[in-house]
Amino acid sequence: MASSNFIDYVKFCSRSGKGGAGSVHFRREKHVPKGGPDGGNGGRGGHVILRGNRQLWTLLHLRYKKHVLADDGNPGEGGNRSGLEGKDVILEVPLGTIAKDAETGEKIVEILEEGQEVILTPGGRGGLGNDNFKTATNQIPYYAQPGEDGQEQWIVLELKVLADIGLVGFPNAGKSTLLSVMSAAKPEIGDYPFTTLVPNLGVVGYRDNKSFVIADIPGIIEGASEGKGLGIRFLRHIERNSMLLFMVPVDSDNIQKDYEILLQELTKYNPELLDKQRMLAVTKADMLDEDLITEMTKELPQGVPAIFISSVAHYNLDKLKDMLWEKLNA
C-alpha cells in the first residue's frame, strides 16, 4: 500500500489568510491643510478553495501536504487605497471528493462537477480605514479597524470513485481479469486472495463509439462491514457507482449463498445500496458445457439478471456488455 499511487484519504491543516488592517491616514496637500481622513481598507485574507478536476483520479498530490496556508491581506494605504487581497490557495481534487471536519466528522462539501469551486476555509475580512468613520461630529477619526483573523481547521478529504458499474465479489472472483479483458486497464492479477488492494478504473468500449466506466473494487469478505479483511475502507467507493455487477465463480460451493453474503455486507454498510440496479455474473464458465450451464441456471438467485461468462475464453462478454448497457440506459 505504501507504494501505491492510489490515495483516497488525506488529512491536513487548512489555514486561511488574515485580513489586512485599515489605514489611519489624513489627506495632506499644499493649500489643503485640513484635507480630512483618507485611510483605505485592508485587503481580504486568502481563501483555501477546492476545485473539481475530472483529469484527477487520486489524492496522491495532496498526500504530503500537511499544512495548507493562504496569504494574509495587505493593510490599506492613504489616498483611500485598499490593500491587496491575500493570494488564494486552490486545491485541485478528483470528482467524488468529500471534505469533512477532522474533529467532528461533519461533511463540509462534496465535489461532483468539473470546475466546481467551493471555499473550504474563508479568509478574514479586511479592516475599514478611518475614512469610513468620519461623521459630522467626528471629522478627524484617529482609528481604523484591524483585519479579521484567518480560520484554521483540520480537514479530511475522502475520495469515492465515480463509475458507471462497480464490480462486487469475493477475493479471487475474477474481477480484475474481467476489467483487463473488457478495457485497457492493467490491474494486478494473481491466483491468490486480495490481489487487488486499491480500486481500478477501466473504460469499456461499446458500439457506435459509446463507452462506460467500470470500477474494480477490492474483494469483499464476510464480515467486511465489521472491519474484517480489508474492512470498509473500499466499500464507500461502491456508493458512487450507478449499478453493481456481482461476480461469483462457477466453482463456488453455493452461488446463491455467496451472492446473498455479498448483498448482506453491502446492506450492513449502507442500506441505500439496495436501491441500485444489480446484475450477477457467474465467472470461469469455460469449465462448463451448455447442459451444465442450463442446469445451474435454475439454482441462481431469483429477481436478479444473471449471465455465465469467462474472461479468459471471452465467453458471453459481448452479451454481458449488451446487458450492462441496457441496464445503464433503462
N, C-alpha and C positions, 0 to 999 in steps of 0.2 A: 504493500500500500504506500510505503514511503516514496517509491519511485514512480508512482502513478501520476499522470498528468491530468487525471480527472479529479478535481477538488469540488465538492458540493457543500462545504461548510467552512466558513471563516468567521473569526471574531476579532474586532479591532475597536480602538478608542477613537471616536469621532468628535473633533472639537472645531466649532465654527469660530470665525474671527470676531474680535471685539470692535464695537462701533467707535469711530473717531470722535474726539471731543469737539464741541462747538467752540468757536473763537470769540474772545473778548477783544474787540478792536474798534477804534474810532477813526472816522474819516478826518484826515489832516492834509489840507492842501493850502497853497498860497491864497490868501484873501478869503479863506473859509476856515476861520479859527474854531468854529463850533459846528463841525460837519455832522456830528451825531454818530451813533453806533453803526458799524457795517461788518460785524463779525459773521463769517459764513458758517454753515452747518458742517458737522463731521460726516465722513463717509460711512456707509453701512459696512459692517464686517462681512467677510466672505462666507458663503454658504457651503455646506457639503451636500452634493447633489448626486443622485443615482440616475443613470441613463440606460435605457434598454438598447441592446445591440444584438441583432439576430445572428451576427457572424461569430459570436462567442458561444461556447458550449460548456465552459468550465469556469470556476472561480480561481483558477491557478494563479492568475496575475495579481491576485489580492492576498495570496497565501501568507506572504511575509510582510505585509503592510500592517503593522500592529498599531500605528498611530497615524491618523489622517488629520492634518492640521490646515485649516484655511487661514488666509492672511487677515490681519486687522485692517480696519478702515483708517484713513488718514484724517488728521484734525482739519477743521475749517480754517480759512485764512481771511485776512482783511479784504475789503472790497467785495464783500458778500460772495467770496469764492468758496464753494463747497469742497470738502476733502474728497480724494479719490476713494471709491469703494474698494474693499478688500477683494483680492482675487478669489473666485470660487474654485473649489476642488470638485471635479466631475469624475465619478467612478462609473466606468462602463461595465455593465453586468449582462449576463445572458437573460433571455426571456424565460420567465418562470422563476425568477429570483424573489425571495421573500426576505424583507428586513424586519428584524424583531429587536425589541429592547432586551439586552442580555440579562438584565436583573429581574425583570418582571415576566419575560416571555411574551409580552404583548406584541401583536403584529402591528407594525407601523405602516408598511406599504408592500404592495406586490407589483412587480414589473412584468407586464404581459405583452406590451406592444413595442415595435421598433421605434426608437427615438423618444419614447416616453421619458419625461424628466420629472423627478419628484425631489423636493428639498428634504433631505434627510435630517440635517441639523442646521436650522436657520441662524444666520449671523446676527449679531447685536445691532440695534439701530444706532445711527449716528446722533450725537447730541446737537441741539439747536444753538446757533450762535446768538450773541447778545442783540443782534438786530431784531430778533423775534420777540424780544421782551420790552421794547420801548413802548411807552404809553404817554398819554397827555400829561400825566403827573410824574412820570419817571422817564425822562428823555435821555438819560445817560446811564443805562444799566451796566453795572460792572460785573456781571456774572453771565455765565452760559451753562448749558447742560453738558455733563460728561456723557461719553458714549456708553451704551449698554454693553455689559459683558457678553461674551460669546457663550454658547452652551457646550457642555461636554457630556457625552454618554457612551456607554459600551454597546456596540451593535453586533448582532449576529446576522450573517447572511446565509440563507439556505437556498439551495437550488433544487427545483423539482423539474425533471426532464420533461420537455414538451414533445409529444409524439402522437401519431395517429393511432398506433397499435402497440400495446405493451405485451411482451411475451412473459407468461407466468408459468412457472413449473418448478419441480424439484431440481436439485443439482444433477447435472449429467442427463437432462431430459432431451438434449439436442437443440436447445435454443440458439446457442452460438453458431452451431453448424447451419441451422436454417438461415440465420442472419447473413452468414458469409456466402451462402449459395444464392440467396434472393437479392442481395445488394452488393455494393463494392466494399462494405465494411470488412475489416480483417481482425475480428476478435480472437483472443487466445482460445484454442480448442484443445481439450485433453480428455482422456478416458478416466478421469478421477473427479470426485465432487469438488465444487467451489473453484472450478477453473476460472469462471468469471467473477472478478472481485469488484468491478465497477460497471455501471450501465454503459452499454454501447449503442450507438445510433446508426441506422443504415437507411438509405433512400432506395426504395424498391420501384423500379421502372415498370410502368403498366402500358396498356395500349394507347395509341394516339398521343404519345409523349406525356402521358399523365404519370403521376407518381404519388407515393405515400411514404410516410416515415415509420419505421419500426424501431422499438427500443427493446434491447435485450437486458432484462433486469436480473441481477444476481439471484441465484437459486434460493427459493424459499423452502424451509423445512417445517415440520410440525412443531409448533411452539415458537415460531419466529416472532409472532406478535407479543410474546412474553420475553423476548430477548435471546432466544436460543439461536445457534448458528450465527449467521450474520445479523440476526436480530431485525429490528425495524428500521435500521439505517437506510435501506433502499426501498422500503415499502412506500415511502412518500412519493417516489418517482412514478408509481403506478397511478397516483391520483391525477396526473396531468395527461393521461392517455385517453383518447376518445373511446376506444374499445379494447378489450382484453382477449388475447388468444392463449388459452390454457393448453399446455403441452404435457402429455403423459406418454411415456414409451410403451410400445406394444408388449414388452416383456414384463410389465408391471403385474404384481400378484392380483391386483384388483383395480382396474382403471377407474371405475365409478367411485370407489372409496378414495383413491388418490385425488380425484377431481374435487370431491367434497371436502377433503382436508385443506386443499389449497383455497377453496372458496371460504372455508371457515376461518382461516388465518387472515384473509383479507377483510372479512366481516368484523373480526375482533379488532383489527386495526382501525378501520373506518367503515361503518355500515353503509355509507353513501356509495361505496364501490359497487354495491349490488345493483345500483341503478345503471351501471354501464353495460353496453352490449357485450355479449360473451360468445366465444366460439371455442370448440375443443378440437385440437389436432392430435391424433394418435400417431406418434413418431416411430421411426425404424420399421415401417410396414413392409420393407423389402424382404423381411424374413417370412412373410405370409403369402399364401396363394389366395386366389379370389374367393374360393369356397370358405376358407377360414375367416377371411375378412367379412364375408356376408354373415357368417355365424356369430362373430364377435360384435357386429353392429347391433345385434339385439340386446347386448349387455351394456351398452353405453348409457350414460345419464340421459334422462328424458328432459325435453324442454330446452336443449341447447344444441345448435347446429354442430355437427361433427364431421370430421373427414380423416381418413387414413393417409398418411404421407410418408415419404422417405426423402430426406435431403440428399443423401449420398446417391441414390438411384434416380433422383429428380422425379419421383413418382407422385403424381397428383399436385405438383407445385403450381402449375398454371391454373388448375381448378381452385386451389387454395387462394390464389391471387384474385380470381373472379369472385369468390365468396366474400373475401375481405373487402374488396372494392364495393360490392353490392351493399354490404352491411354499413360501410362508412358513409355511403350516399343514400341510404334508405330515407 
